[in-house]
């Protein structure tokens, strides 16, 4: 098994060295051809996805994961639009980050180059297959994918389309490969492939991410589970806050940028919490409230609301469901301390009109993305203008936040001399 994955990685590396020489124009033409093929064969991918969806329903997959697994024709076409957008973006390869001339006359330039062979381990997210393929190809990288059992038919159909376009355009199909045929053993082999795979990116739930981080011998870029917070400050505008909270919690519950916790300043809690609970109850959201929040919400007698006392475990839980933790805090400092103690470092949002509160929150919150008076759902590579994303990095080295083309490159120093030798 390990040998088979190594052979795939060797083929990917050989193909990548040739891709690294490709012009931006040829890569863009390739991406546009892939986008066209995805649209033309969306029905084929949708049919495969229907089989995966039915099997997952029968296996008892929850609604949030089923939503991520869905890759019907409209979503395939939306993914194709993302590919087209990636084709319009500047090619980072060859960009000069900095340059200067040494006193001895050697001219130095730090330029952007591909990372090489990028491995992705993800689950029930077939759109990621398209995103990763487009970003890797544009940034001159090869990709080896383990997309999980639940999406195996969908991923196979998608990769078949991409592979055929690569071959038709004169590129090596080894540039985008899967190890799904090896099951979990394939993922384990990827983690053992130091020297064959240059970097590994896990994308999925907390369990998957931590398993890869703890077991991998290959360098890992950690993408984050999303224990995402919204803080309603004493100066927050309820007219802004209510739609933001509703959107962040309920637009799509099974995604990492969905809000999981609501913190409310005690100065506005008595008035604001019943309003928030009422609109969330209308969408079927169950609230796990601390003692003070529970008393306020319970006294409001909101029809149809499921309200339960929060436990300590709630503050560290990413629900990925119509569930939200609610806590009353007495100060901005308390809100910041609570978030930094319990957040996964993904995205947090403050609802406030006071400039000093906004400044303190944005400076002191230790997360990859901080939103001000806006939904956490905006943390997304496509929304940020990247066309697609490899994932949301919650680590602090190299890449942080949505990972687009630039984050899929590293740098190389080139020195231009005229015969100089070091004394």
C-alpha angles and dihedrals in degrees: 000000000000090000091051092052090046090054090053090049092049090052090047092051092050091049091046094057089058093044089053088066094051118113122244089246094056092046092049091050089051092052093049090051090051091050091051091049092050091053093045092050099035090117091057092052092044091053091053090046091052088060091050091047094051093047090050093049089052089050091054100252111175124247096256094055092043088056090054091046094053111106104164125160096279091052092046089052091048089052089051089054087054089054090051090051091051087055090059095053123098113267107245093201111107095013111145111232095185140338141181142159122255120227088256091059100256109141113218127200129180107208135181118253134172119273090227121227113017120195122205125194112187141148136226093345109113092168086067089066090063095040094051094045093052095045094045094049094047092047093047097251133130120228133216112190138198104185101175135252096273093063098032097118092043094049092046091053092047094048091048089059093046093045093052092051091049091054093045090052094050097256125127113260087216087079090083116031139158133217093195091117088069095053118205090343087065091057091047090051091051089055089052093050101096107157091027101057114042100204135001124213120193117200122184141057127351093263094055094045095049092046091056094043093050099041106034122105088188115085109266132211103207115223116195142251105222117240087166124186137203117197120201106205125208086254095047121129110235091205088063097035101056098057091041092053092044092050095044093050105035112025090084116353099188099062129097095239095056113115115253103174135042120199117190128192112242091233091069101022098099092055101032105041096064089050092050093044091051096054092043091049090055087061093047097253116161114218125216102196134186118235098275095041090047093054093050096046095042091053090056091066095217112192116236095010120137107211124178133171113263121238128206089259090061093069091061098040126109099205102188084195141084090288129109134185116224127197136173116222129189099217147012088253091057091049092050093046092049093048094047090049096050108023123105088220096254114113136334131180133204124203105204143130096199111097095209091053091050092048093049093047096048093046099044104036107099100212135114094246132025120189125199118209090340140100121272087227089083091076096103134117093231093050091046088057098257094119089228138357139230089215141293108287115214095179123095104228125088098334131033128174123002109005115222134159098305092051089056092062136073129196138255129198117226120191120199113202140169100219099304119162127192116253 
